[in-house]
Each structure stands twice: as C-alpha cells, then as structure tokens.
C-alpha cells in the first residue's frame, strides 16, 4: 500500500481490518491529542479526516457535505504548492532585506487541512443562502442544499468562520477580528491586547484602516443575504459601516461563540499551564520567548485569542470588560418559522464509521497512485480552475508558455487555483496554489519567484503578480512556463544561468 503523507494510526487501522464499527464511547480516545504542536506529526489520516469532518459539521451540519469537504480539504492540502516550508525558505531568501518578516504563520501540514476546510465549504454555504451560481458538481448535493433552511444560529457560525478565514493566519488581523468585529472593545484596549501578545505596539491607525477593509470583505461574502434583507448595512455618523445589531452589546449568543471558537482553535495547540506565582500574561510571554519558531509564536497568539479560557484570562489581567458583556454580533433577520432543525443537531451523534474512513483513505491513496502514474508516463494536458471554475486549458506539447489574468475584487478573500490533468478515471488534481495580494506587481517585477507545480522531469513553473487597478478592483497576472528534462534544482539553476549569459553575449 502506498504510504500517505498522513499515516494511518495502527489502533484505528485495527478497527478497519476487523470490520468493527468504532464505538461512540471511544470517540474522544482516537481524536488527535492536542498536547502540543509536535504531536501533529503523529496524527493519523483517520484522525485528520475525523477532525476535518467534525469542523465541517460545525459550519454546515449536513453529513454528506461534511464528508466531501473533509476529503477535498485533505487532498488540496496534500498538493498545495505555496504553503509549505520550502516556499517559506524561498520567501525568506528573496526578502532578506525587508524590515519585518512574514506576517502570516506558516501552518503545519495538518493545520493546513483545517485551513482548507474553511475554503472548501464556502461554496456550499453560499448555495444554501440563495447563490445558485456556485459550482456544485453533484445533483444530490444540490437537492440537499436546496432543502436546507437557514437559522440565525448557523449564520452566526458562518460569520465567525469567515472572520477566521480572512484573518489569514495573521495574528494582528486575528486581534482585529476578535476584539473589534466580534467583541466591541475600544481601540485603545485593542491596541493593549495586541501589544501584550506581540511585544510591541501596532502601526498608527492600523485597526481603524483594517476594520473598514474587513467590513467590505464581509459585505462581499454575505451579499446574497444583504440583497434578501436578512442582513442590513448601517452607515454611522462618521460614515463608518457596520452591520445592524453591532451598535449594541448583546450577550445572547455568548455560549455559541465560545463553543464555535473552541472548534476553531488551531489544531495541535494547547492552553498555557500556569507556572508558579506568575500571572497569565507573564507566563505567556515567558513561554513564547522560549519558542524558537516565529510561526509557532504566531500560532500561540492566535490560540490565545480563539480559546475562550485563554482570552478571558488575558482581558481580565488587562482589567478590561468581560468578553460576554462586549459581544456585538450582526442581527440576521430570519423568522422563527423558517428556521431549520440544524440548531438541535448533535455533532456527537455523527460518529465516523469504519466504511467511511476506509473509503476516504482509499480515495486519497488512489489519487496519490494516479498522480505517480501520470507523472511517470508524462502529462500531456492540464486545465486550471479558479474557485472551481475552469479558466484555462493547456496542451503542453504545443504550448510551453502561457499568460492569463484572474480578475479580482480587492475585498474578495478566496482565490485558489487548482491544476488538473485527466486520466482513465477522470479529472485528477495535481496541485493547488493560493493567490495572495501580497505578490504586488511592482515587487514581482524585481523578484520573480517561481513556484513549481509539477514533480518529476516535467516542470511547470508559476509566477503570480497582483496589480491594483483602483481602490476596489485588481487582477492577478499569471505566467506559466513549461519545461522538460530538468532533473534537479542545480540543473535548473545552470539552465537559467546559461540563458541569462547568452542574452548578455548577444547584446
């Protein structure tokens, strides 16, 4: 059997081989432990899948959809090309003269699955909200989604999830999302929270500027609900924009917020254990100071903000108001008659059975084998999708370079390229690439960072440059470069070096 990047846990594998259902009373026993980031390396594929499905059910409690989302997230994370350590190493090399390092935390491979769950489930959310243009490629799923009624509780969970999504693993953005758009703390208090977590103060007007951007992204995400009158935008006296309901404090949903963020805590992180007589803040500072990895430091900060217990300790020691009293969430205008039974859904009733685990792991194994086979035999054709909509077909034997444009709204957060080929079994995902607005056009002119999308002797390099057209609209300029017979990075270096020297001599 092909070795997966997520190995199967022996204990769970025994359940599968013996043909026994995994008993519900042992459900917590085989969920991945959360005693520290290093434990993530020992999560099994079954554990990752169970955690991913559990998270998907928190956001959209439909069994079949959750299973598909968990599978898609695991597959996309396996082949993601610009969220791996090799990518970070390349970034640091090309940006070594920058004053500040990367603002986003580089995720562990299993945490990347958690991140992809947020991305993969969004189209299903929007479909239930009335946006029928979403690319749902299953008639069975369409029927399930059409028959799913909305509830205020579920929409609040989606609102919280999207804030986590657009914070983009950036601890500074997470402070803004939690302390300004969920809880309504004063800007001076938010700056104090930021300073305690990061050791220095934020840039002037950082939160006021970023808050406006976050609101516009939220408007773009929930535009269908705004058009239906379920969610309303209010413009304040100073022309600031916010959602109806956020002007007042209301602790009605405090328990839901705590439960939801308990599920959103970065996988593998743990709460700080109290040390002697130190305060929580001093203990946290001492703990973070001893962490070598800057990425792990950011993840610890994000955990502190997400975890209800840690966040309560933090604000209490800063003598700030209790979070429950500062809660200010949007009001979703849904009549009680139309609310679905999703509110009473018990996630613990949904135990992942051995057949489902086996099927998903077999699919992932089969996909890995198919990728190996098609790479060894040679890839002839590929096609590329953006947010699951096809945008380019490419025949590699005829076209070795290609340039295309991906239109983008500045306030849209989701832009994920997926590169597919086709074999006897159908479409096969080869790589994923998350577009980032940080790759500005002018910076990219002097720093053309190439990401390899294909393994083996065939190489397909991608360069993405973002160009801002106006305050709201922009576009990505994507360059693809296909080459054959490049056996190593050293070979590639000398190939490029000889090309450069040849152009110099010709001049």
NORPELIN-V877910 format. One record per helix or strand. SS is the DSSP state (alpha for helix, beta for strand). FROM is the first residue (numbers start at 1). LEN is the number of residues. If there is no record, write none. Layout:
BEGIN
ss=[SS	SS]
from=[FROM	FROM]
len=[LEN	LEN]
END
This chain:
BEGIN
ss=[alpha	alpha	alpha	alpha	alpha	alpha	beta	alpha	beta	alpha	alpha	alpha	alpha	beta	alpha	beta	alpha	alpha	alpha	beta	beta	alpha	alpha	alpha	alpha	alpha	beta	alpha	alpha	alpha	alpha	beta	beta	beta	beta	beta	beta	alpha	beta	beta	beta	alpha]
from=[10	24	28	37	45	63	80	85	104	109	122	139	152	170	171	183	187	206	223	233	241	254	280	294	308	323	327	336	341	347	354	381	389	401	416	426	440	441	451	459	473	489]
len=[9	3	3	6	15	16	1	10	1	12	8	8	16	1	11	1	12	16	5	3	3	11	10	13	10	4	1	3	4	3	24	6	7	9	8	9	1	6	2	10	11	18]
END
